[in-house]
Amino acid sequence: MLGAVFKMKFKVKLSKINTGKPSLIINPKDCEKVGLHPKDVAYIIASGSKKTCATVIVSDNIEEGYIELTEHVKRALKISELPEFVEVLPAGPSASLPLIKAKLYGKKLTRHEIKTIVKEIVERRLGDAEISMLCAALMVNGMDLEEVRNLSLSIAELGEIIEWPFGPIYDVHSIGGVPGNKTALLTVPIVASFGVKIPKTSSRAITSPAGTADVMETLAPVALKPEEIVEIVTKVNAVLAWGGSLNLAPADDIIIEVERVLSVDPEPILLASIMSKKIAMGINKLLIDMPTGTEAKIEKIEDAETLATRFIELGKLLEIQTKVAITYGGQPIGRNVGPALEAYEALETLMKGKGSGSLVHKATSLAGIILEEAGIAPHGQGKAFAMEALKSGKAYEKMKEIISAQGGDPNIKPEDLPIGDYREIFTSQTSGYVTYISNRAIASIARVAGAPADKGAGVRLYVKAGENVKPGDPLFEIYAESEEKLSEALIVARRNWPIRVEGMLLKTLG
């Protein structure tokens, strides 16, 4: 039987414990008085109107009449200092949980039902378990296009939306899934060097060793405010920022936290995650990079075409003109994987006007599509325009402007970047051709080595598919910021050897 439910006022302390989410720590007797139980969700009300939810943790170490709140609660309340007192009351039954269960059994959700779920995610009314159930429901049953449209709009509307004093506003977005995909660090400055407005925001890495925000953060701050984004784009035409700091589509960032742990990315959330951020950023014209190939997020070309059609149709419903470029994703892009290593490669390529073929050709191809769409390059000439901007140093000068505008050092050199000091090179044991490089194995090795949290961790490839090697030639090198993480990465590399070398003679019989 449930006890009585009360709203009580408590004195507040900031907890030194990092639970990874909004939490309140309370004395058992006070917990009983309020009508709460361990792991319940409670409302925290500060200054009369600011309200958020927190998970209840019970501890005898907390004095009666006091509660401790984690830093996450302070952030959720959007306050710099905790007030002297807050009110606490039980959040009560979740309105979303029956809806999520219904989706698990295949029910189509209405706009109002979807917005109810998203609202409770933003309020932190739903915990990781409930969001995991939502991910499972969408993995099993998916959503039709109308539901995805409503999910995209709900996620965008429950956060801030940037309005631009000019237009059109372009963006290029990769669905990810291929390690080393630092192409935005080339594509964005190339496009911006022609006067096109291209504010690029991205998430942190979900299942990969580095997201665009993780890579750019080694060159300049990426946690920018909406007004700073507008100011920077007005000044230099582009920005490379982390979307999580902008309160744009905050539900998406919370869902991503759960997806990262589960290593899943259900298609409806993939679609809504990308499109909600574009709505919030005020994007008019969007190019989606969809890597496809063995061990990419999408392995079959027909599946890529189906998903591309979904993006294009969803774009029409949301009034965002959308194009999709299906790109080769059968091996890592470029030769470096991991935040600082990828920034090193991107910066070096911009400075020299040349670099790894897969990186240069992909970046200039994507930039070329936008330049043609913007009416700057004639049809079929976009890539040539983009390549000239790269070779001439025009793109590098624009990248220096972007870095400076975001508060970084525009004169930073690749060798200034913090690459891990603990390293190990693996060499070929035989002669032949590189016939296969495993995306999953490279990503796994880089993550175990510490990426993306350790900016200097990752993997450098000395070979790519199709290249000839001899015994003793270097194949790849692992970088880590500690001896322990390097040791762990070495074990993973030996168990899941990432590079296959084969000769012309495959087998002898008889």
Secondary structure, DSSP 8 states (H G I E B T S, - for coil): -------EEEEEEE-S---SS-EEEE-HHHHHHHT--TT-EEEEEETTTEEEEEEEEE-TTS-TTEEEE-HHHHHHHT-SS--SEEEEEE--S-SSHHHHHHHHTT----HHHHHHHHHHHHTT-S-HHHHHHHHHHHHHH---HHHHHHHHHHHHHTS-----SS---EEEEE---STT--THHHHHHHHHTTT--EEEEE---SSSS--HHHHHTTTS-----HHHHHHHHHHHSEEEEEGGGTTSSHHHHHHHHHHHHHT---HHHHHHHHHHHHHHTT-SEEEEEEEESTTSSB--HHHHHHHHHHHHHHHHHTT-EEEEEEEE-SS-SSSEESHHHHHHHHHHHHHHT---HHHHHHHHHHHHHHHHHTTSS-TT-HHHHHHHHHHTTHHHHHHHHHHHHTTS-TT--GGGS---SEEEEEE-SS-EEEEEE-HHHHHHHHHHTTTTTSTT-EEEES--TT-EE-TT-EEEEEEESSHHHHHHHHHHHHHS--EEEE-S------
